[in-house]
């Protein structure tokens, strides 16, 4: 560590340079290495944790020597934040990388264009075409049900709702957020599949999923609509624009980016739902394009059934299905972002 | 042109009485300034003139506001048509953030259901020229309204208001968020618009009231929490040189407020 020049001005303080900081942290890591070499300490993960802590400690000691108390606290806070971000990225990255690494094995054009019709668990064939069709149809139907309904409820709550009814609706929506997904599936199973004798279908799955989507859409849309400044509504009213047009043409476009984010969160959340689909779509090995009658597959169901097999060919298909599922959600999110970016001028 | 008479207007926010018993007349093709200390109810009163007051939940008024003899609070009067006739410019520039400059100006005509949609380009150009903004923005009409400077945004809002061809223009402290140069441009604009519109302007700035207005109404409140009242109204030259009420004199000479 180099010593900084002595300063005279009261406004000037010593700063620890980037090189000095790195040198301090490196010294901590090297010290840990020496300790692991000389003492009975061992283990890869142990080394990483100890080296990290020692590096941070040495870095902070360096800062304390060169700078002073306030900047040690500042640098400690910065280290904690960077660590938290790093842990997040590591978790996300390892899920993505591991899924991708395992998934590419069974992933080819054949996988996207064929179903599991007549394919046994040990056969090195079969694909997820029927499951992709099922997921897209079910999620699309669920969005078609829950997004308009959710938007209308959010508009009611923000623009019109006063008093008892509004707070009742808000409470019900809050309770709905906490409904376990299997309960939504069970309800549709009892009410729709058995009660109304409609049988398993993609539509039944979509109904269960829309129960899960609705509260997410309502809450996020409500928050976004609330953020639209009252000044914009007033400007619109002052031009003699009626209330309904103000909502449709001024309020909703201003909130559209946020509303889309909320809708995409809801879509991403339900796209991966498995439990309610077991009781509603049920799962099916062949291609069924019609979501309104008969059991249908979906990507989560496909992953579930393939992963529970004992044979590696089936497990490879499960990983490929999982990778496809992530890709579908990613594509939907990117598409929604592009659509709203075009609407937004600021 | 439209003449406005307020007859014993009292405005409430829920249980709170903000301004009480205001009776005054606003002459057509005149600039009328409403001045007074903060909280005296001048902005609230202004908002009762085009039924914007009731937009706030719980707000209501008593009394009547006559537009050429017709009470705009009478049953059967549509507040939306009232606001088409009596436009408003707000304290802070508030262009619609999702719309381009062109769409901001034409928003009123496009969305308020009036039937003349035939020549939007001509309407946009006319309104921007009326607001003295045309030369600055004519080659970037498709840029967002929020890309303009504060003063330009306020003139954009004025253009938006006059594009629907109102008879009366209400301005709620239109310059208080602007720098002196932009303020001067808006004041020049008010002088030009006076030929075509009846203008009511609320201002904190007494020099501004003296510069731009023909008549001035002074509002005051005795104690904070009490409703504001109209103290006196008259030609601007008289209010600023020979006020009849000593409170007016105290306020305009800067002894309080």
HADDOCK unambig.tbl for C-alpha pairs under 7 A between the chains (distance, minus, plus):
assign (segid A and resid 231 and name CA) (segid B and resid 94 and name CA) 6.48 0.50 0.50
assign (segid A and resid 232 and name CA) (segid B and resid 94 and name CA) 6.23 0.50 0.50
assign (segid A and resid 232 and name CA) (segid B and resid 96 and name CA) 6.51 0.50 0.50
assign (segid A and resid 235 and name CA) (segid B and resid 94 and name CA) 6.92 0.50 0.50
assign (segid A and resid 238 and name CA) (segid B and resid 83 and name CA) 5.51 0.50 0.50
assign (segid A and resid 238 and name CA) (segid B and resid 87 and name CA) 5.77 0.50 0.50
assign (segid A and resid 238 and name CA) (segid B and resid 88 and name CA) 5.63 0.50 0.50
assign (segid A and resid 239 and name CA) (segid B and resid 83 and name CA) 6.25 0.50 0.50
assign (segid A and resid 239 and name CA) (segid B and resid 84 and name CA) 5.89 0.50 0.50
assign (segid A and resid 239 and name CA) (segid B and resid 87 and name CA) 6.14 0.50 0.50
assign (segid A and resid 239 and name CA) (segid B and resid 108 and name CA) 5.25 0.50 0.50
assign (segid A and resid 239 and name CA) (segid B and resid 161 and name CA) 6.28 0.50 0.50
assign (segid A and resid 240 and name CA) (segid B and resid 80 and name CA) 4.85 0.50 0.50
assign (segid A and resid 240 and name CA) (segid B and resid 81 and name CA) 6.21 0.50 0.50
assign (segid A and resid 240 and name CA) (segid B and resid 83 and name CA) 4.74 0.50 0.50
assign (segid A and resid 240 and name CA) (segid B and resid 84 and name CA) 4.42 0.50 0.50
assign (segid A and resid 240 and name CA) (segid B and resid 108 and name CA) 6.90 0.50 0.50
assign (segid A and resid 240 and name CA) (segid B and resid 112 and name CA) 5.58 0.50 0.50
assign (segid A and resid 241 and name CA) (segid B and resid 80 and name CA) 6.67 0.50 0.50
assign (segid A and resid 241 and name CA) (segid B and resid 108 and name CA) 6.44 0.50 0.50
assign (segid A and resid 241 and name CA) (segid B and resid 111 and name CA) 5.83 0.50 0.50
assign (segid A and resid 241 and name CA) (segid B and resid 112 and name CA) 4.17 0.50 0.50
assign (segid A and resid 242 and name CA) (segid B and resid 80 and name CA) 6.10 0.50 0.50
assign (segid A and resid 242 and name CA) (segid B and resid 112 and name CA) 6.45 0.50 0.50
assign (segid A and resid 245 and name CA) (segid B and resid 111 and name CA) 6.78 0.50 0.50
assign (segid A and resid 253 and name CA) (segid B and resid 98 and name CA) 6.52 0.50 0.50
assign (segid A and resid 254 and name CA) (segid B and resid 97 and name CA) 6.75 0.50 0.50
assign (segid A and resid 254 and name CA) (segid B and resid 98 and name CA) 5.82 0.50 0.50
assign (segid A and resid 344 and name CA) (segid B and resid 98 and name CA) 5.57 0.50 0.50
assign (segid A and resid 345 and name CA) (segid B and resid 98 and name CA) 5.46 0.50 0.50
assign (segid A and resid 345 and name CA) (segid B and resid 99 and name CA) 6.86 0.50 0.50
assign (segid A and resid 345 and name CA) (segid B and resid 144 and name CA) 5.69 0.50 0.50
assign (segid A and resid 346 and name CA) (segid B and resid 97 and name CA) 6.50 0.50 0.50
assign (segid A and resid 346 and name CA) (segid B and resid 98 and name CA) 6.89 0.50 0.50
assign (segid A and resid 346 and name CA) (segid B and resid 144 and name CA) 6.58 0.50 0.50
